[in-house]
Amino acid sequence: MKKKFSTAWTGSRQPRKQRKYRYNAPLHLRHRFLNAHLSSELRKKYGKRSIAIRKDDEVLIMRGKFAKKKAKVMEVDLKKSRVSLENINRTKKDGTKVNVYFNTSNLKIESLNLDDKKRIKSMGKDIADEKEKKSEEVKKEEEKPKEKENNNVPNKI
């Protein structure tokens, strides 16, 4: 085979070429592969079916031994294309607990971590506008009590 990774690759029906593309992809492109479906409420709200998983997202496990459990994303491993969740552990024979890793296709996102401005921007303008309105409301609420305190102080002449 000629090159490890080709940016010009558009697609192929051959599984070996699809596998080669995924295995040799650089980390900044591998993040796109770690998408998970959104819950029905989030899908209606944002108008998207799936989005890349990030740390601190809350997910619902859909398949396997831990199905129907909700957990927070603890770690996203781009090199191995897997995700570990908080409080989802397996006990080994010697008694030590080990994290269980999941494929993102077996997870559904229940709530998003919207701390990142780029992620908000990628979701659409509606979210960015909502976030700005909330921050403006919080600022107004913080200013109101300060004004009341100043008015209650008696003036000494």
PyMOL commands that set and color helices and strands:
alter all, ss='L'
color gray80, all
select helices_A, chain A and resi 15-24+27-33+40-46+104-106+117-123+125-152
alter helices_A, ss='H'
color red, helices_A
select strands_A, chain A and resi 35-38+50-52+58-61+70-77+82-91+97-102+107-111
alter strands_A, ss='S'
color yellow, strands_A
deselect
rebuild
show_as cartoon
